[in-house]
Amino acid sequence: MQKLATVLAVFLLSVGFSHAQDVEVGLRGGTNYATFKGDTGAIEQSEGTSAEYSRVFGARISGFLRFSVSESFSVRTEVGYSQKGSALDLSQEGRTQNGQLVRVDSDLDFRYDYLDVPILAEYSFKTGSRFQPQVFAGPSIGFALSSNLDSDVTARAFNRFGQSQEIDAGSLDEPESPDIETTDIGAIIGGGVSYVLGSGDSLFLDVRYNPSFTAFNSDNTADTGQSVGLENEAITVGVGYSFSL
């Protein structure tokens, strides 16, 4: 209910604002190139452990209203679906009670789905042509919709001659992650270019940087016993279409 109330509040405020302003409606679709930031090195503090995070691709689809404040300045409110997450290659080594060396390699794929609601201030550079560069920035709040963890684990046991026996430890598909925070506070900054059609409608291409400021797993701890805070981070490339009401 809180998610729905927030979204409705944004759009009710937007509708009230639109009575005195020129309004455009649009759709935007793109791809997130996402990973985690923050205490990404904390897990490596455990002896015999190495970890490497890498980016993953995810979808980002949204609708928006743009309200003109002046010829060049406007405010844009969006509501959209955004996939975030990261890949993690984790390697752990240790010895059994009889001294045998064992190494476990894990390929982890974290995927988190959000309902994102950014409010962006946008400035358009009037060039006198159909092409108009733009820059924009503003806060964004995300509401967690679902989370998923896929894992492929391989274990190897080494004898005293260095020979190993590989064991496939299976895979894990865990659709629920109760320790994930329900809200994700961040910002968006970016720029792009729009092309004004003869009808007055516009096509546009933009690039965004979307960092989060709040950890989504603040209750998690590494083997060191210390709190490990990880935040979402995404670079987005998108295209869209807008028209005046």
VOGU-3710 file (C-alpha; in Angstrom, 3 decimals, decimal comma):
1> mqklatvlav> 0,000/0,000/0,000  2,841/2,431/0,760  4,300/1,851/-2,706  0,954/2,549/-4,378  0,353/5,620/-2,225  3,733/7,105/-3,151  3,202/6,537/-6,871  -0,304/8,013/-6,725  0,972/11,025/-4,792  3,589/11,742/-7,457
11> fllsvgfsha> 1,060/11,605/-10,255  -1,631/13,572/-8,408  0,951/16,281/-7,799  1,929/16,067/-11,457  -1,653/16,384/-12,670  -2,203/19,428/-10,475  0,973/21,009/-11,840  -0,074/20,301/-15,417  -3,012/22,729/-15,361  -0,616/25,658/-15,664
21> qdvevglrgg> 2,050/24,058/-17,815  2,689/22,508/-21,229  2,735/18,757/-20,710  4,344/15,925/-22,670  3,693/12,213/-22,211  6,301/9,643/-23,128  7,612/6,110/-22,952  11,219/5,066/-22,438  12,853/1,663/-22,779  16,438/0,727/-22,167
31> tnyatfkgdt> 19,054/-1,550/-20,678  20,657/-1,363/-17,241  24,327/-2,274/-16,897  24,274/-2,923/-13,163  26,519/-3,991/-10,306  27,019/-3,449/-6,559  29,131/-0,801/-4,845  30,027/-0,154/-1,223  31,722/-2,765/0,986  32,475/-5,070/-1,938
41> gaieqsegts> 35,872/-6,012/-0,511  34,644/-7,027/2,949  34,044/-10,638/1,987  37,708/-10,977/0,968  38,848/-10,275/4,535  38,290/-13,967/5,295  41,456/-16,040/4,873  41,519/-18,055/1,665  38,642/-16,123/0,095  38,629/-14,111/-3,137
51> aeysrvfgar> 35,656/-12,338/-4,685  35,095/-10,447/-7,927  31,915/-8,527/-8,753  30,926/-7,878/-12,371  28,089/-6,087/-14,136  24,911/-7,699/-15,438  22,339/-6,526/-17,976  18,728/-5,841/-17,037  15,651/-4,182/-18,499  14,402/-0,694/-17,669
61> isgflrfsvs> 10,974/0,432/-18,930  9,106/3,550/-17,829  6,408/6,060/-18,618  6,781/9,752/-17,857  5,182/13,183/-17,798  7,269/16,246/-18,681  6,142/19,691/-17,498  7,617/22,760/-19,205  8,654/25,501/-16,791  10,303/27,662/-19,455
71> esfsvrtevg> 11,443/27,258/-23,046  14,531/25,318/-21,961  13,762/24,037/-18,456  11,307/21,266/-17,547  10,488/18,787/-14,781  9,938/15,110/-15,567  8,250/12,550/-13,319  8,632/8,868/-14,168  7,287/5,525/-13,006  9,031/2,429/-14,292
81> ysqkgsaldl> 10,263/-1,115/-13,893  13,999/-1,587/-13,363  16,138/-4,735/-13,073  19,304/-4,370/-10,995  21,842/-6,742/-9,480  25,341/-8,102/-9,975  27,352/-11,222/-10,720  29,828/-12,490/-8,128  32,649/-14,981/-8,683  33,541/-16,322/-5,239
91> sqegrtqngq> 36,427/-18,690/-4,438  37,108/-20,151/-0,979  39,944/-22,432/0,122  40,406/-24,356/3,348  41,636/-27,603/4,815  39,726/-30,489/6,318  40,577/-31,989/9,723  42,933/-34,458/8,049  44,733/-31,644/6,231  43,249/-32,131/2,746
101> lvrvdsdldf> 42,963/-28,945/0,704  39,447/-28,139/-0,535  38,458/-25,287/-2,853  34,884/-24,178/-3,537  34,111/-21,943/-6,547  30,712/-20,245/-6,709  29,189/-18,304/-9,602  26,427/-16,176/-8,083  23,879/-14,130/-10,024  21,835/-11,616/-8,002
111> rydyldvpil> 18,747/-10,071/-9,631  16,536/-7,464/-7,961  13,408/-5,961/-9,528  12,272/-2,473/-8,543  9,462/-0,021/-9,190  11,450/3,197/-9,700  9,997/6,697/-9,264  12,505/9,436/-10,212  11,792/13,174/-10,411  14,213/14,878/-12,793
121> aeysfktgsr> 15,050/18,488/-13,568  15,844/18,728/-17,290  17,544/21,434/-19,350  17,335/21,459/-23,161  19,798/23,355/-25,328  17,955/25,117/-28,144  20,097/24,709/-31,254  17,712/26,023/-33,909  17,583/22,563/-35,500  15,563/19,413/-34,946
131> fqpqvfagps> 18,325/17,987/-32,731  18,235/19,198/-29,123  20,825/18,084/-26,528  19,604/17,699/-22,942  21,017/17,186/-19,463  19,046/16,103/-16,412  19,420/15,152/-12,758  17,286/14,392/-9,748  16,414/12,038/-6,889  14,968/8,566/-7,337
141> igfalssnld> 13,219/6,149/-5,012  12,841/2,457/-5,794  10,463/-0,066/-4,253  11,627/-3,690/-4,227  9,260/-5,965/-6,163  11,174/-9,257/-6,140  14,639/-10,749/-5,708  16,340/-13,817/-7,089  19,640/-15,594/-6,539  21,013/-18,213/-8,938
151> sdvtarafnr> 24,149/-20,083/-7,914  26,392/-22,696/-9,537  28,843/-24,221/-7,076  31,803/-26,486/-7,833  33,974/-28,120/-5,148  37,464/-29,555/-5,685  39,393/-31,737/-3,246  43,194/-31,935/-3,694  45,415/-34,793/-2,581  49,044/-34,451/-1,455
161> fgqsqeidag> 50,237/-34,896/-5,045  48,220/-31,877/-6,224  45,666/-33,984/-8,058  42,059/-32,855/-7,690  38,647/-34,437/-7,805  35,863/-32,158/-9,002  32,401/-32,370/-7,479  29,415/-30,453/-8,850  27,737/-29,080/-5,759  24,557/-28,231/-7,651
171> sldepespdi> 22,664/-25,003/-8,138  20,457/-22,764/-6,051  17,403/-20,792/-7,130  16,152/-18,707/-4,229  13,294/-16,345/-5,186  12,984/-14,875/-1,689  15,611/-12,772/0,108  13,993/-11,462/3,290  17,012/-9,348/4,271  16,710/-7,125/1,189
181> ettdigaiig> 15,515/-3,605/2,018  12,119/-2,646/0,603  13,190/0,848/-0,530  16,189/2,026/-2,523  17,072/5,735/-2,363  19,325/7,095/-5,069  19,821/9,655/-7,810  19,923/9,886/-11,578  22,219/12,082/-13,642  22,614/11,959/-17,392
191> ggvsyvlgsg> 22,198/13,481/-20,791  20,957/12,768/-24,253  19,662/14,159/-27,497  16,143/14,390/-28,890  14,963/14,703/-32,475  11,825/16,767/-33,043  9,527/15,294/-35,689  7,435/17,352/-38,070  4,355/16,691/-35,947  6,070/18,150/-32,887
201> dslfldvryn> 6,538/14,738/-31,280  10,060/13,712/-30,265  12,342/10,710/-30,413  15,253/10,638/-27,980  18,340/8,716/-26,898  19,899/9,152/-23,461  22,510/7,733/-21,084  22,078/7,720/-17,297  24,112/7,017/-14,193  21,932/5,725/-11,339
211> psftafnsdn> 23,765/5,225/-8,003  21,984/4,247/-4,792  22,753/5,879/-1,443  21,153/3,270/0,828  22,344/-0,310/1,341  19,914/-3,017/0,278  21,476/-5,605/2,630  22,432/-3,595/5,703  21,698/-6,534/8,040  24,136/-8,888/6,290
221> tadtgqsvgl> 27,512/-9,723/7,814  30,645/-11,216/6,337  32,653/-13,933/8,053  34,510/-11,174/9,869  31,334/-10,416/11,831  31,282/-6,852/10,488  28,271/-5,300/8,806  28,582/-5,360/5,014  26,614/-2,633/3,244  26,134/-3,017/-0,513
231> eneaitvgvg> 24,357/-0,530/-2,764  22,983/-0,768/-6,283  24,640/1,033/-9,180  23,516/1,111/-12,801  24,462/2,720/-16,090  21,472/2,894/-18,419  21,153/3,468/-22,148  17,616/4,145/-23,341  15,470/5,329/-26,224  12,021/6,834/-26,105
241> ysfsl> 9,151/8,735/-27,658  7,170/11,692/-26,340  4,217/13,781/-27,505  2,335/16,832/-26,256  -1,095/16,621/-24,668
//
